[in-house]
Amino acid sequence: MKLKNLVGDRFKERPSDCIVDCHALMVRGGYMKYVANGIYSSYPSLRNITKKIEQIIREEMDKIDGQEVLLPVVLPGSLWEESGRFLSVGSELLRFKDRNQSTMVLGMTHEEAAVQLVRDYAQSYVKYPFMIYQIQTKFRDEARPRAGLIRVREFTMKDAYSFHTSQDDLEQYYRKCHRAYERIFARAGIPEVISVSSDSGMMGGNVSHEFMLLTPIGEDSIIICKECDYKANMEAAESIVINDTKPDQEDLVMVHTPKVSSIEDVIDFLHLPIENTCKAVVYQKIQPMSI
């Protein structure tokens, strides 16, 4: 198709609301259009790109015996109540009631739906192991959308769920999935991506990795060891600081500290190392009185 017939507005001026270059280029190039805060429509040019990426993902997931499914965007709240996440997840999970006053949610992730899909099928051990995946729309009521598609509320996500009968089998398949994700980024031509240990967050689990794209406009920080292969998100990095200071146990006494308001003032006043100090602040919540 000729460019002049391609649906989408293209212009030279940088939009005033675009802070980062990638956001400005995608709007100027006619790839996407703003709909609401953190929500965008894709023009044909962007959809063509995402279809190619999705095809790479499908091919790599199929290579490791993944089977594609499609789970609902709207889910009954009872599924999330069953897992306990209906209350544990904060306002990022969009909850609402349908016309029958049944509690519903917009899926921001689909662990509950995946289990509901296969729990009748997977009652016999001979069915294991298996993995299902989907490429589907998600909605996360992000508090601070920014930079176009970098942090949004509605987005397309590939999520996969594998089922096993032993921890050893799970760990082996985890490594297989990790290698598949590395191939996906390599085929997509993104060499700046690095895999680091991460915090599992509300997903839970003992082991988690995330693929970080090194960019000046990023918000996370990662730790890389030059002497070994250790790489981690700063939030999940293990501390190697060992506090060997073991102060002598003394009786609890009250010490008058006039005009001493900070930790630094305390250590100077009492001649203590900072490792042996802490500060506690007590707040009193006053309930408003109704008249």
Phi, psi and omega per residue, in radians:
M1 nan 2.433 3.106
K2 -1.239 2.565 -3.098
L3 -1.036 -0.599 -3.097
K4 -1.168 -0.365 3.128
N5 -1.684 -0.045 -3.094
L6 -1.351 2.181 -3.133
V7 -1.139 2.274 -3.137
G8 2.428 2.399 3.140
D9 -1.510 2.294 3.101
R10 -2.166 2.328 -3.091
F11 -2.615 2.896 -3.031
K12 -1.560 -0.538 -3.038
E13 -1.243 2.470 3.081
R14 -1.388 2.202 3.118
P15 -1.068 2.440 -3.053
S16 -1.180 -0.419 -3.093
D17 -1.590 0.045 -3.135
C18 -1.655 2.023 -3.099
I19 -1.558 -0.727 -3.099
V20 -1.763 2.708 -3.034
D21 -1.120 -0.715 -3.076
C22 -1.094 -0.657 3.093
H23 -1.120 -0.818 -3.125
A24 -1.093 -0.746 -3.111
L25 -1.147 -0.668 -3.130
M26 -1.221 -0.598 3.087
V27 -1.290 -0.803 -3.136
R28 -1.115 -0.600 -3.083
G29 -1.452 -0.008 3.117
G30 1.319 0.603 3.123
Y31 -1.619 -0.561 -3.080
M32 -2.654 2.865 -3.133
K33 -2.375 2.357 3.128
Y34 -1.140 2.337 3.081
V35 -1.996 -0.907 3.105
A36 -2.694 3.061 -3.095
N37 -1.005 1.983 -3.129
G38 1.340 0.256 -3.121
I39 -2.304 2.225 -3.091
Y40 -2.338 2.626 2.965
S41 -1.682 2.559 3.140
S42 -1.750 2.251 3.013
Y43 -1.367 2.927 -3.105
P44 -0.938 -0.646 -3.111
S45 -1.100 -0.743 3.104
L46 -1.228 -0.664 3.134
R47 -1.118 -0.639 3.092
N48 -1.105 -0.673 3.119
I49 -1.173 -0.839 -3.102
T50 -1.125 -0.556 3.104
K51 -1.135 -0.658 3.108
K52 -1.167 -0.710 3.095
I53 -1.125 -0.747 3.130
E54 -1.076 -0.634 3.137
Q55 -1.156 -0.698 3.064
I56 -1.062 -0.777 -3.136
I57 -1.083 -0.798 -3.133
R58 -1.060 -0.749 -3.117
E59 -1.107 -0.722 -3.123
E60 -1.275 -0.607 3.096
M61 -1.219 -0.659 3.112
D62 -1.162 -0.538 3.129
K63 -1.125 -0.489 3.135
I64 -1.822 0.508 3.015
D65 1.181 0.471 3.021
G66 -1.311 2.605 3.114
Q67 -2.155 2.168 -3.045
E68 -1.359 2.363 3.058
V69 -2.265 3.112 3.030
L70 -2.438 2.053 -3.107
L71 -1.788 2.726 -3.057
P72 -1.169 2.597 3.009
V73 -1.280 -0.768 3.131
V74 -1.648 2.236 -3.071
L75 -2.203 2.581 3.058
P76 -1.184 2.418 3.133
G77 -1.071 -0.404 -3.125
S78 -1.074 -0.562 3.095
L79 -1.123 -0.720 3.133
W80 -1.295 -0.526 3.043
E81 -1.170 -0.625 3.141
E82 -1.108 -0.642 3.132
S83 -1.477 -0.251 -3.107
G84 1.565 -0.027 -3.060
R85 -1.554 -0.143 3.136
F86 -1.076 -0.648 3.137
L87 -1.680 -0.550 -3.057
S88 -1.286 -0.513 3.089
V89 -1.404 2.427 -3.073
G90 -1.384 -2.651 -3.042
S91 -1.250 -0.104 3.065
E92 -1.121 -0.467 3.082
L93 -1.474 2.073 -3.106
L94 -1.470 2.040 -3.129
R95 -1.910 2.512 3.095
F96 -2.755 3.012 3.107
K97 -2.047 2.459 3.094
D98 -1.497 -3.012 -3.063
R99 -1.144 -0.347 3.104
N100 -1.634 0.178 -3.137
Q101 1.126 0.427 3.035
S102 -1.500 2.407 -3.131
T103 -1.302 2.235 -3.123
M104 -2.237 2.828 3.058
V105 -2.370 2.717 2.968
L106 -1.637 2.183 -3.030
G107 -1.123 2.103 2.995
M108 -1.746 -0.272 3.026
T109 -2.833 2.865 -2.910
H110 -2.289 0.575 3.066
E111 -1.028 -0.818 -3.116
E112 -1.084 -0.759 -3.131
A113 -1.184 -0.625 3.132
A114 -1.154 -0.741 3.110
V115 -1.137 -0.738 3.128
Q116 -1.083 -0.577 -3.119
L117 -1.184 -0.693 -2.952
V118 -1.930 -0.026 -3.010
R119 -1.201 -0.468 3.032
D120 -1.331 -0.686 3.136
Y121 -1.133 -0.659 -2.946
A122 -1.647 0.561 -3.120
Q123 -1.431 -0.248 3.116
S124 -1.887 2.385 -3.100
Y125 -1.132 -0.349 -3.121
V126 -1.230 -0.257 3.131
K127 -1.396 -0.262 -3.067
Y128 -1.591 2.754 -0.185
P129 -1.450 2.856 3.035
F130 -2.733 2.794 3.136
M131 -2.377 2.360 3.032
I132 -2.061 2.595 3.102
Y133 -2.515 2.855 3.087
Q134 -2.579 2.760 2.981
I135 -2.130 1.943 -2.906
Q136 -2.701 2.850 3.131
T137 -1.296 2.366 3.050
K138 -2.126 2.761 3.051
F139 -2.349 2.117 3.077
R140 -2.189 2.098 -3.043
D141 -1.329 1.206 -3.096
E142 -1.038 2.330 -3.102
A143 -1.277 -0.564 -3.048
R144 -2.312 1.258 3.049
P145 -1.059 2.524 -3.114
R146 -2.731 2.751 2.932
A147 0.990 0.815 3.084
G148 1.157 -2.044 -3.074
L149 -1.554 0.034 -3.119
I150 -1.192 -0.808 3.052
R151 -2.350 1.940 -3.048
V152 -2.215 3.082 3.083
R153 -1.737 -0.705 3.071
E154 -1.927 2.325 -3.056
F155 -2.716 2.852 3.057
T156 -1.716 2.291 -3.084
M157 -2.350 2.476 2.944
K158 -1.683 2.089 3.074
D159 -2.203 2.477 -3.082
A160 -2.251 2.588 -3.104
Y161 -2.393 2.068 -3.137
S162 -1.917 2.653 -3.053
F163 -2.266 2.312 -3.003
H164 -2.444 2.867 3.114
T165 -1.832 -0.054 3.124
S166 -2.607 2.686 3.108
Q167 -1.125 -0.650 -3.134
D168 -1.113 -0.755 3.114
D169 -1.129 -0.681 3.105
L170 -1.076 -0.789 -3.105
E171 -1.161 -0.657 3.094
Q172 -1.114 -0.741 -3.122
Y173 -1.228 -0.580 3.085
Y174 -1.013 -0.793 3.120
R175 -1.114 -0.630 3.112
K176 -1.139 -0.720 3.098
C177 -1.134 -0.703 3.140
H178 -1.046 -0.758 3.110
R179 -1.140 -0.614 3.112
A180 -1.129 -0.709 3.112
Y181 -1.147 -0.634 3.085
E182 -1.095 -0.694 3.109
R183 -1.175 -0.626 3.125
I184 -1.057 -0.852 -3.137
F185 -1.151 -0.644 3.119
A186 -1.124 -0.768 -3.136
R187 -1.189 -0.530 3.119
A188 -1.378 -0.133 3.083
G189 1.334 0.736 3.129
I190 -2.111 1.429 -3.069
P191 -1.279 -0.283 -3.076
E192 -1.375 -0.025 -3.109
V193 -1.363 2.403 3.119
I194 -2.317 2.402 3.137
S195 -1.570 2.225 -3.132
V196 -2.334 2.713 3.028
S197 -1.159 2.507 -3.046
S198 -2.461 2.980 3.077
D199 -1.454 2.264 -3.106
S200 -1.233 -0.363 3.111
G201 1.085 -2.490 -3.087
M202 -1.234 -0.249 3.122
M203 -1.201 -0.511 -3.121
G204 1.361 -3.090 -3.139
G205 1.866 2.794 -3.093
N206 -1.591 -0.482 -3.082
V207 -2.252 2.367 3.130
S208 -2.645 2.430 3.052
H209 -2.230 2.636 3.012
E210 -2.325 2.576 -3.139
F211 -1.708 2.022 -3.041
M212 -1.793 2.309 3.043
L213 -1.627 2.063 -3.116
L214 -1.278 2.061 -3.082
T215 -2.677 2.564 3.139
P216 -1.131 -0.346 -3.088
I217 -1.711 0.167 3.133
G218 -1.250 2.867 -3.114
E219 -1.972 -0.411 3.135
D220 -1.509 2.809 3.037
S221 -2.129 2.475 3.126
I222 -2.114 2.721 -3.138
I223 -1.982 2.218 -3.136
I224 -2.217 2.220 3.108
C225 -1.576 2.238 -3.140
K226 -1.358 -0.315 -3.073
E227 -1.737 -0.215 3.101
C228 -2.516 -2.974 -3.068
D229 -1.702 0.282 -3.073
Y230 -1.292 2.250 3.104
K231 -2.483 2.343 -3.108
A232 -2.761 2.647 2.920
N233 -1.125 2.476 -3.101
M234 -1.009 -0.551 3.141
E235 -1.196 -0.438 -3.080
A236 -1.917 -0.008 -3.078
A237 -1.161 2.452 3.113
E238 -1.363 2.422 3.110
S239 -1.433 2.318 3.102
I240 -1.902 0.130 3.113
V241 -1.366 2.159 3.125
I242 -1.925 2.077 -3.127
N243 -1.562 1.813 -3.116
D244 -1.569 -0.051 -3.107
T245 -1.255 2.064 3.125
K246 -2.174 1.588 -3.094
P247 -1.153 2.638 3.084
D248 -1.100 2.411 3.127
Q249 -1.281 2.200 3.138
E250 -2.193 2.820 3.087
D251 -1.183 2.569 3.128
L252 -1.270 2.183 3.128
V253 -2.348 2.713 3.097
M254 -1.653 2.234 -3.103
V255 -2.051 2.245 3.111
H256 -1.349 2.171 -3.101
T257 -2.202 1.325 -3.109
P258 -1.175 2.344 3.082
K259 1.036 0.513 3.091
V260 -1.954 1.871 -2.970
S261 -2.056 -0.090 -3.100
S262 -2.325 2.876 3.095
I263 -1.025 -0.730 -3.125
E264 -1.080 -0.688 3.108
D265 -1.164 -0.654 -3.125
V266 -1.116 -0.809 -3.092
I267 -1.181 -0.563 3.072
D268 -1.235 -0.686 -3.078
F269 -1.248 -0.709 -3.076
L270 -1.724 -0.066 -3.140
H271 1.010 0.905 3.142
L272 -2.032 2.655 2.990
P273 -1.251 2.591 -3.070
I274 -1.107 -0.436 -3.141
E275 -1.152 -0.341 -3.090
N276 -1.719 0.284 -3.100
T277 -2.154 2.748 3.000
C278 -2.687 2.852 -3.087
K279 -2.260 2.298 3.115
A280 -2.093 2.348 3.116
V281 -2.132 2.277 -3.117
V282 -1.906 2.268 3.085
Y283 -1.990 2.513 3.073
Q284 -1.962 2.167 3.132
K285 -1.596 2.139 -3.123
I286 -1.770 2.112 3.117
Q287 -1.319 2.311 3.107
P288 -1.141 2.483 -3.135
M289 -1.660 2.350 3.099
S290 -1.675 2.442 -3.136
I291 -1.943 nan nan
